[in-house]
């Protein structure tokens, strides 16, 4: 047994200050451009990809608007119908962007055109520089993080790179039991891995700037010792091979300021999380490949599972505090998009590397947890609308900022589209039969073409992703049939979930416009399920809206109710959908939604989960929580040094 003396603990030790100055950037003044990176112009393949996506998007949208106009034109276009066409086209253009990117990604993956950038060396490449692995945390369970660090320390040391990496656990957890547990856990972890890798833990008394401020605090204190750093989320896992290849890529591509991996979703237990994991595995690769192709050297950054060059990031990506109060002013909430744009503005390349495997994360376990997370994301992305005009940004960076905001605003457009559609039917509630032809126009003639185009654009990425997945994995007939069945399940449940997410996004937008800040709450990574009572309380408004829409639709026409059926059913059934999907999957559902990572769990993921269970037993030990106990027993861990005293 390993005995650890827990009370009192010495204060956390951190290395001597060796920081880098990180000034806040002037956003609308003339931007300084770095002369160090020899970036050059974007390759022809990037411009070809951009032209392809733009042309395909415009073409699909133009055809959609043409046929929709034709469906409404026979009786003349009034103001409401004009608004309807505008809203419908605004929604469709968002759908067509995703479809175009997926089509491009499918072509590139299946036909091997346009090799992915940047160049990623092999894991056998010797490293000359030192990399910091940063774990910014805020009231997270330390068990999973400690397990991840321990396994990475072992693997990197076994590869001979233990001295090229150092770990920093950067806590913003407020004083109390959670922080005490962190101090105890990471003090023990430091001693266990001391012979393999440096591990440091520190907490901030004032968590200014939230996560971005946490990273900045590390840079100005300790960043000078490291050429680059990798940011992990609390649920992130990356293999040692991936980390070595990322560090080697930064050395091999001296013009690269940031390289973003595309994490695979793992460790899902609830049906809702499995749906996200299945969609990520089936449709994600072609979307990521298409996005990477047209982004080129101006890719985006998602805040974690990425490697960043320290000094350029410190010099050019410091975030200023925006004028005004939250939610639109104050600290920049979705900092990652803006940091990537500023880094690119200074002349450094920002890459996405979908070809690099071994990067993983988890998804929210329930729809309610996703809605809570999305509330912060909606606020952060709408804040970007005021940053699109920042001086010196590349056009692609501006597109990323706009798309991040538009992806949530389109929810309001969809809802407005439904309301305007209802408004078009209101004359019939008063007995005005003269306009009854308008209802028929919505369900006959060119409207069928509009419906086919919409459904095709919505589901083509799923179909292409499924085909690519089946061809890539070369599955057996039985396995392929199970995957196809899983796609059917995912599509059905996604259709039911879509109107719920539209309404939660709309509610978030309304709250933000009214000046309500999202705050900063700890994210729940695991869930034992949502009770039906909790689900009903969360969705009571959604059910009422669904009932009203159903009543209006059936009062006008059974055809209209048929058109509105996916929305109406999704809203009325919202509590039951959330309740059922928040629970552990039935074996049959789990089998249909199984991904490659389920069928063969990646080695690093398996070892982290096993080790996390041991750390969890320690964290939950009654002996540890008894403040009168001076010593506790910790389960021996393979490779640990001599017993702790």
Helices and strands as residue ranges (DSSP letters): E 2-5, H 44-73, H 79-111, E 131-137, H 142-158, G 162-164, E 165-171, H 177-192, E 198-203, H 210-222, G 223-225, E 228-232, E 237-238, H 240-252, E 256-261, E 264-265, H 271-295, E 306-309, H 310-316, H 335-345, E 349-353, E 359-361, H 367-383, G 384-387, H 395-429, G 433-435, H 436-443, H 446-473, H 477-513, H 532-556, H 558-572, H 574-581, H 587-592, H 596-599, H 603-619, H 622-625, E 631-634
